Amino acid sequence: MSLKIVVIGGVAGGATAAAKARRCNEDATIEIYERGQYVSYANCGLPYWIGREIEDSNSLLLMDPQKFWSKYRVRVHLGHEALSIDPDRKTVTVKSDSGKEIEVSYDKLILSQGALPIRLPVPGADLPHVASLRSVEDMFLIDKKIHQFQVRQAVVAGGGFIGLEMAEALMHRGIEVTVLERQNHVMPMLDPDIGAEFQKRLMDRGLRILSSTSLTGIDNNQVTLSDGSTLISQLVILAAGVKPEIDLARQANLKLGEAGGILVNESMLSSDPNIYAVGDMVEVEHKISGKKVRMPLAGPANRQGRVAGSNASGTPKKYGKVLGTSIVRCLSEVCASTGLNLMQARAAFGDSVRVSLSYDPNHASYYPGSNPILTKLIWNSNDGKILGAQILGLNGVDRRVDVISVAMAGGLAVEDLEELDLAYAPPFGSANDPVNVAGFVASNLRRGESFGIVPEDLIHLKEPYQIVDVREDMEHRQGFLKGALLFPLSNLRETYESLPKNILLITCCRKGQRGYLAERILRQKGFTVKNLLGGFMAAQRAGLPIESAKTSASES
C-alpha cells in the first residue's frame, strides 16, 4: 500500500510540506485538512491589502484546492478542524463545518497549525468592533468593520510587526491611529536605543504611540488605558503577539520545550516517530546562542515545511539553525535585525560582548536621495564573531541586514566585514558600504586602535571622566551633554593642551566619526580617551542629560 501523509493546517508550512512531499514521492497519498476556507495564501501581505497598497485580494491567494489537485494531486479539505490525535492507532479525528466528525488514518502526520493571536484578558475584548489579524477571513472582517463602524479613530494594542503594519495600513485609509505598547518602545525585541529611535521617527511621521501603556478596558466608542485615561476609538486591533497552537500536540503527549513550542529534531520530527511539526508552533535551535527558540516568521516556516515534507515522504533532509532575520516597514521607516539583541548576547556570552554603532548614507552622499543608515553591531571580543545586528533607515536596510545575516551564517568575524567586496555605483551604495564601515568601527575597537563606550555604559561608569564635545560651536549651541567641554575638532590640535590631565576623556560628536578622529589625536598626545559610540544622537536616545547652550562650555 502507498504511504499516506496527512497535513493539519495549510498556509506557509503545511502547504509547502505537502507540495515538497509530492515532489519527493509521486506514489504517496497526501491530504491537507484546513479549518479555514483558504489553504495557501500570503499571510504577510494581509495588512497591505487593508491599506490598499495591494489592490486585488485574489493576488494573495497562492493555491486553492483545485490547483493543488491539478498540480500536485494533493487533496485539500477546507472547513475541517482537527480535534484529536491517537498516536497509537495513527488516526486524527476531524470535524467538518457541517459538524460531522470523521476519523482519518495516516502513516506520517505533519502539524502546521501555526500560532493564535494573544487575546488580551480585558473587559470588552469580545465587542464587535474588536479584531485581530491572522487569516484572510480576519482581513476581510477588518475591512468590513472599517465601513460598518465608520472608523475615524483606531487603537492598535501592540507595537510589534503586525501592530505597526496594521497602524500603517489604517493610516493609509485616512484613520487616526494610536499604538499602545506596554514595553518602553515599539518592537520590544530591539535594544532600547534602536527601539527608541525607531519609535521617535514613527511619531515624527504622525503615528501616535503610547509606550509603557497597556489596554485595560474596551467600550463601544472608547478604550481605557493603564493610566486611567481614555481614548475615542471605533476600531480596536489586538496585536499583542501570538502563542503557539499546541492543544493537539499536548493531547497527543508530544514533548514541549521551555519556550512553549513542540520540540523537534533537525528532521522536524517530534517526539513521536510518525509526527512532524513546523512553523510557529515548534522550537528550533538558534545558531548563535544554541538555545531552543520559537521563531514565528514566514521564512523559517516555509523552509521547515520543505524539510518535513521531504522526510515524511522518505527523502532525508535536515533543517539548519535559525538567526531570526526580520524586517518591518512603517510609514517609510525601515527597521531590521538578525541574531541576538544585546541582552540576549550578554546572557549567552557574558562580558566578552561588545557593541559598535555607525551612521552612513545608503548610497553615495553626493547622489540625490541619500539617506543615513544606522547600524548597530553586537560581537564577541574573544573571536570577533558577529552575534547580532540592528539596522534602521529609509532605503537599503534590507540589503545590509541580509549581508550581515549571511556573514553570521558563514561564521565571519567583524574584521571580515571590512574586506567584503560589495556592489558599488553611486545610486546603490558607497565605495565603503555601510556594512564595510560597521566592520571598520568594530574592528578598530577589537584591535585596540580605538576605545569606545556606548551611552548605556557611560551612565553606569564609576571612574571620573570628562566629556569633550568636538562638534562645531553652532552644533554645540543647539544642545550638549551635561558638563561637556567644547573643543571643536577643527582646532583641537591647537587647543588640546587646555584639556584636563589624569582623567578619562570621553570624546563626543554628532554620530561618532569625528569623536573617533579626536580620540586618535588625543591618545597620541598622551591622554586616556574613549569615544562615545553613536555620538550625541545616541546619547539623546539613551536619555543622557542634555543642556542648552548660550555660550560654549569652554568659555563659561
C-alpha positions in Angstrom: 0.0 0.0 0.0 1.2 3.6 -0.7 2.4 5.9 2.0 -0.3 8.2 3.4 0.7 11.6 4.6 -1.8 13.8 6.4 -1.1 17.5 6.9 -3.0 19.5 9.5 -3.1 23.2 8.6 -2.1 24.9 5.4 -0.7 28.4 4.7 3.2 28.6 4.8 4.4 25.5 6.5 1.6 22.9 5.7 1.1 23.8 2.1 4.8 23.8 1.4 5.2 20.5 3.2 2.5 18.9 1.1 4.0 20.2 -2.2 7.5 19.0 -1.2 6.2 15.6 -0.2 4.7 15.2 -3.6 7.9 16.2 -5.4 9.7 13.6 -3.4 7.2 10.8 -3.6 4.9 10.5 -6.6 3.1 7.5 -5.2 2.1 8.8 -1.8 -1.4 9.7 -0.8 -1.3 13.3 0.5 -4.1 15.2 2.2 -4.4 18.6 3.8 -7.1 19.4 6.4 -7.5 23.1 6.9 -10.2 24.5 9.2 -10.4 27.8 7.3 -11.6 28.5 3.8 -8.2 29.2 2.3 -5.4 26.7 2.1 -2.4 28.7 0.9 -2.2 32.5 1.0 0.4 35.2 1.5 -0.2 35.8 5.3 2.4 38.6 5.5 0.5 40.5 2.7 -2.8 40.9 4.6 -2.1 44.3 6.1 -1.1 45.7 2.7 -4.5 44.8 1.2 -6.2 46.5 4.1 -4.0 49.6 3.4 -4.8 49.2 -0.3 -1.2 49.0 -1.3 -2.3 45.7 -2.8 -5.4 46.3 -4.8 -6.5 42.8 -5.7 -7.2 40.5 -2.7 -7.1 37.5 -5.1 -3.3 38.1 -5.6 -2.8 37.0 -2.0 -4.3 33.6 -2.7 -1.5 31.4 -3.8 -3.2 28.0 -4.2 -6.8 26.7 -4.0 -7.9 23.0 -3.7 -8.4 22.7 -7.4 -4.9 23.9 -8.2 -3.4 21.8 -5.5 -5.1 18.7 -7.0 -4.3 19.5 -10.7 -0.7 20.5 -10.0 0.3 18.1 -7.1 -2.5 15.6 -6.8 -2.9 16.7 -3.2 -6.4 16.6 -1.8 -7.4 19.6 0.3 -10.3 19.5 2.7 -11.3 23.1 3.7 -13.5 23.8 6.7 -12.2 20.7 8.5 -10.8 21.2 12.1 -8.6 18.5 13.7 -10.0 17.6 17.1 -7.7 15.0 18.4 -4.8 12.6 17.6 -4.4 9.0 18.5 -0.7 8.3 18.0 -1.1 4.6 18.8 -3.7 4.0 16.2 -2.2 6.7 13.9 -5.5 8.5 13.4 -6.8 12.0 13.6 -10.4 12.9 14.4 -11.6 15.8 12.2 -14.8 17.8 12.3 -16.2 19.5 9.2 -18.1 22.7 9.1 -21.3 20.8 8.9 -20.5 19.2 12.3 -19.7 15.8 11.0 -16.8 14.0 12.6 -14.6 11.6 10.8 -11.5 9.5 11.6 -8.6 9.9 9.3 -5.7 7.4 9.3 -2.1 8.4 8.5 1.3 6.8 8.1 3.0 10.2 8.6 1.4 13.3 10.1 2.6 16.9 9.7 1.3 19.5 12.1 1.2 23.1 10.8 -1.4 24.9 12.9 0.7 28.0 13.5 0.0 30.4 16.3 -3.0 32.2 17.6 -3.2 35.9 18.4 -3.0 36.5 22.1 -6.4 37.5 23.3 -6.0 40.2 25.9 -8.0 39.5 29.1 -9.6 42.9 29.2 -13.3 43.7 29.5 -14.9 44.3 26.1 -12.4 42.3 24.1 -15.3 40.4 22.5 -17.2 43.5 21.3 -18.0 43.6 17.5 -15.5 46.5 16.7 -12.6 44.5 18.2 -10.5 42.3 15.8 -7.1 40.5 15.3 -5.4 39.7 12.1 -4.3 36.2 11.4 -6.1 34.9 8.3 -7.8 36.0 5.1 -11.1 35.8 6.9 -9.8 38.3 9.5 -8.6 40.6 6.7 -12.0 40.8 5.1 -13.7 41.2 8.5 -11.4 44.2 9.5 -12.1 45.8 6.1 -15.9 45.3 6.7 -15.6 46.8 10.2 -13.9 49.9 8.9 -17.0 50.6 6.8 -19.6 49.3 9.3 -18.4 51.4 12.2 -17.4 54.4 10.0 -13.9 54.3 11.6 -12.2 57.6 12.1 -10.0 56.7 15.1 -8.5 53.3 15.8 -6.4 51.9 18.6 -3.8 49.2 17.9 -2.8 47.3 21.1 0.7 46.1 20.4 3.8 47.6 18.7 5.3 44.6 17.1 5.3 43.5 13.4 1.6 43.2 13.0 0.8 46.2 15.2 3.0 48.5 13.2 1.9 47.1 9.8 -1.7 47.5 10.8 -1.2 51.0 12.1 0.4 52.0 8.7 -2.5 50.3 6.8 -5.1 52.1 8.8 -3.3 55.5 8.3 -3.3 54.9 4.6 -7.1 54.7 4.9 -7.2 58.1 6.5 -7.8 56.8 10.0 -6.2 58.4 13.1 -4.2 55.7 14.8 -2.9 55.3 18.4 -0.5 52.4 19.1 -0.3 51.1 22.6 2.9 49.3 23.6 3.3 48.0 27.2 7.1 48.0 26.9 9.0 51.2 26.8 9.4 51.2 23.0 7.9 49.6 19.9 9.4 46.4 18.6 10.4 45.2 22.1 12.9 42.7 20.8 15.1 45.6 19.7 17.7 47.1 22.0 16.3 50.2 23.8 18.4 52.7 21.8 17.4 51.4 18.4 13.8 50.8 19.5 13.5 54.3 20.9 14.9 55.9 17.8 12.6 53.9 15.6 9.6 55.0 17.7 10.7 58.6 17.6 10.9 58.5 13.8 7.4 57.0 13.5 6.0 59.6 15.9 7.7 62.4 13.8 5.7 61.0 10.8 2.4 61.3 12.6 1.8 58.0 14.3 0.7 58.4 17.9 2.5 55.9 20.1 1.9 55.5 23.8 4.7 53.3 25.2 4.7 51.8 28.7 0.9 51.8 28.3 -1.5 48.9 28.1 -5.2 48.4 27.4 -7.4 47.8 30.4 -10.9 48.1 29.0 -12.9 48.4 25.8 -16.3 50.1 25.4 -18.4 50.8 22.4 -16.7 54.0 21.4 -13.6 54.3 23.7 -10.8 52.3 25.4 -9.4 52.7 28.9 -5.7 52.7 29.4 -3.5 51.6 32.2 -3.0 55.2 33.5 -6.8 55.6 33.8 -7.2 57.8 30.7 -9.5 57.1 27.8 -9.3 57.3 24.0 -12.1 57.6 21.5 -11.9 54.6 19.1 -14.4 53.0 16.7 -12.0 50.1 15.9 -9.6 48.2 18.2 -6.9 45.9 16.7 -5.4 43.4 19.2 -1.8 42.8 18.1 -0.2 41.8 21.4 1.7 38.9 20.0 1.0 35.2 19.3 1.1 31.9 21.1 1.7 28.5 19.6 -1.4 26.5 18.8 -0.4 23.3 20.6 -3.5 21.8 22.1 -3.4 18.9 19.7 0.2 18.3 20.4 -0.3 18.4 24.1 -3.2 16.0 23.9 -1.0 13.6 21.8 1.7 13.8 24.5 4.3 15.3 22.2 7.2 16.8 24.1 7.2 20.6 24.5 10.1 22.9 25.2 10.8 25.7 27.6 9.7 28.3 25.0 6.3 26.7 24.8 6.6 25.1 21.4 6.8 21.5 20.2 10.3 20.1 20.4 11.6 18.8 17.0 14.9 17.5 15.7 16.7 18.5 12.6 14.3 16.5 10.5 11.4 18.4 12.0 10.3 15.2 13.7 8.6 15.4 17.1 9.0 13.0 20.0 6.6 10.7 18.1 8.4 8.8 15.3 5.5 9.4 12.9 4.5 13.1 13.7 6.4 16.1 12.2 5.7 19.7 13.2 6.6 23.0 11.5 6.2 26.8 11.7 5.1 29.0 14.6 4.3 26.0 16.8 7.8 24.5 17.1 11.1 25.2 18.8 14.3 25.1 16.9 17.9 25.9 17.7 19.3 29.4 17.5 22.5 29.4 15.5 24.3 31.9 17.8 23.1 31.2 21.3 22.4 27.4 20.8 19.2 27.8 22.7 15.8 26.4 21.7 13.6 29.2 20.5 10.3 29.8 18.8 10.6 31.9 15.6 7.2 32.9 14.3 8.3 34.1 10.9 7.2 33.0 7.4 10.7 32.3 6.1 11.5 29.6 8.6 8.0 28.1 8.4 8.4 27.6 4.6 11.8 26.1 4.9 10.7 23.8 7.8 7.8 22.7 5.6 10.1 21.6 2.9 12.2 19.6 5.3 9.2 17.9 7.0 7.6 17.1 3.7 10.8 15.6 2.3 11.4 13.5 5.4 7.8 12.4 5.7 7.9 11.2 2.1 11.0 9.2 2.6 13.7 11.5 1.4 16.1 12.6 4.2 16.6 16.3 4.6 17.9 18.4 7.6 16.8 21.8 8.8 19.6 24.2 9.9 19.6 26.6 12.8 17.9 30.0 12.8 19.1 33.5 13.1 15.7 35.2 13.2 16.4 37.7 10.5 13.4 40.1 10.2 12.4 43.4 8.9 9.5 45.8 9.3 8.4 48.9 7.4 6.1 51.6 8.9 5.5 55.0 7.3 8.6 54.6 5.1 10.9 54.0 8.1 12.5 50.5 7.9 14.0 48.6 10.8 15.7 45.2 10.6 17.5 42.8 12.9 19.3 39.5 12.9 20.8 37.3 15.5 20.8 38.2 19.2 20.0 41.5 20.8 22.3 42.9 23.4 20.6 41.5 26.4 20.4 38.0 24.8 24.1 38.2 23.8 25.3 39.2 27.3 23.2 36.3 28.7 24.9 33.9 26.4 28.5 35.2 26.2 28.9 37.5 29.3 31.5 40.2 29.5 33.0 39.4 26.1 30.2 41.1 24.3 30.9 44.4 22.6 28.9 46.9 20.6 29.6 49.3 17.8 27.5 51.9 16.1 27.8 53.6 12.8 25.9 56.1 10.6 26.4 56.1 6.9 24.5 57.1 3.7 22.6 54.3 2.0 24.3 55.4 -1.2 26.9 58.0 -2.3 26.1 61.2 -0.4 26.6 63.3 -3.5 24.0 61.3 -5.5 20.4 62.7 -5.0 18.2 61.0 -2.4 20.8 59.8 0.0 19.6 58.9 3.5 21.5 57.7 6.6 21.6 54.1 7.8 22.1 53.5 11.5 23.9 50.1 12.0 24.4 48.5 15.4 26.7 45.5 15.5 26.9 43.2 18.5 30.0 41.0 18.6 32.3 38.8 20.7 35.6 40.4 21.6 37.2 36.9 22.0 37.0 35.9 18.4 35.3 38.8 16.7 32.3 36.7 15.7 29.2 38.7 14.9 26.4 37.9 17.4 23.7 40.2 16.1 22.8 43.4 14.2 20.1 46.0 14.2 19.7 48.4 11.3 17.5 51.5 10.9 16.9 53.7 7.8 14.7 54.6 4.9 16.4 52.7 1.9 18.8 49.9 1.7 18.2 48.4 5.1 17.1 45.1 3.6 20.3 44.6 1.7 22.5 45.4 4.6 20.8 43.1 7.1 20.9 40.3 4.6 24.6 40.7 4.0 25.3 40.6 7.8 23.0 37.6 8.2 24.9 35.7 5.5 28.2 36.7 7.2 26.9 35.3 10.5 25.7 32.1 8.9 29.2 31.7 7.5 30.8 32.3 10.9 32.6 35.5 9.7 34.1 38.0 12.2 33.9 41.8 12.2 37.3 42.0 10.5 35.8 40.1 7.6 33.2 42.8 7.1 36.0 45.3 6.3 37.0 43.2 3.3 33.6 42.3 1.8 33.6 43.1 -1.9 30.1 44.6 -2.2 28.4 46.1 -5.3 29.0 49.8 -5.7 27.7 52.5 -8.0 26.6 56.0 -6.7 22.8 55.2 -7.0 23.2 52.0 -5.0 26.0 52.4 -2.4 29.3 53.9 -1.5 32.9 52.8 -2.1 32.9 51.8 1.5 29.4 50.3 2.1 27.7 50.8 5.5 28.4 47.1 6.1 32.1 47.8 5.5 32.1 50.8 7.8 30.3 48.9 10.5 33.2 46.4 10.2 35.8 49.2 10.3 34.3 50.6 13.6 34.1 47.2 15.3 37.5 46.0 14.1 39.2 49.2 15.3 37.7 48.6 18.7 38.7 44.9 18.7 42.3 45.7 17.7 42.6 48.4 20.3 43.0 51.1 17.6 40.0 52.8 19.3 38.4 52.5 22.7 34.7 53.1 22.6 31.8 53.3 25.1 28.1 53.2 24.4 25.8 55.7 26.2 24.2 53.0 28.2 27.5 52.0 29.7 28.5 55.7 30.3 25.5 56.1 32.5 26.9 53.4 34.9 30.6 54.4 34.6 32.2 54.5 38.1 35.5 56.2 37.4 35.7 60.0 36.9 35.5 61.3 33.4 35.2 64.5 31.4 33.1 64.7 28.2 34.8 66.6 25.4 32.4 67.8 22.7 34.3 68.0 19.4 31.4 69.4 17.3 31.5 72.9 16.0 30.2 75.8 18.1 26.9 76.1 16.1 26.1 72.4 16.7 27.0 72.8 20.4 24.7 75.8 20.8 21.8 73.6 19.8 22.4 71.4 22.9 25.2 69.4 24.5 25.7 66.7 27.1 25.7 68.0 30.6 29.1 69.1 31.8 30.7 68.7 28.3 33.6 71.0 27.3 33.6 72.3 23.8 36.8 71.6 21.8 35.9 71.5 18.1 37.8 69.0 16.1 38.7 71.7 13.5 41.2 73.3 16.0 41.7 70.5 18.5 45.4 70.1 17.6 45.9 73.7 18.7 43.8 73.7 21.9 44.2 70.2 23.3 46.8 71.3 26.0 43.9 73.0 27.8 42.2 69.7 28.4 42.3 68.3 32.0 45.0 65.7 32.6 44.8 62.5 34.6 41.1 61.9 34.0 39.3 59.8 31.4 38.2 61.9 28.4 35.0 60.9 26.5 35.0 62.4 23.0 31.6 63.2 21.6 30.5 64.4 18.2 27.1 64.1 16.4 27.3 60.4 15.4 30.7 59.1 16.3 33.2 59.6 13.4 34.7 63.0 14.5 34.8 61.6 18.0 36.9 58.8 16.8 39.3 61.2 15.0 39.5 63.3 18.2 40.2 60.1 20.2 43.1 59.2 17.9 44.6 62.7 18.2 44.4 62.9 21.9 45.7 59.3 22.5 48.8 60.2 20.6 49.2 63.2 22.8 49.2 61.1 25.9 45.6 61.3 27.1 43.4 58.4 28.2 40.4 58.6 25.9 37.2 56.7 24.9 34.9 57.7 22.0 31.2 57.9 22.7 29.8 55.4 20.1 26.9 56.9 18.2 27.8 60.3 19.5 25.3 63.0 20.7 22.4 61.4 18.7 22.9 58.0 20.6 23.3 59.8 23.9 19.9 61.6 23.3 18.3 58.2 22.6 19.7 56.8 25.8 18.4 59.6 27.9 21.7 61.2 29.0 21.1 64.7 30.5 21.2 67.4 27.9 21.8 71.1 28.4 21.1 74.1 26.1 23.9 76.4 25.4 24.0 80.2 25.4 27.8 80.3 25.5 30.2 77.5 24.8 31.0 75.3 27.8 34.7 76.0 27.5 34.1 79.8 27.7 31.9 79.5 30.7 
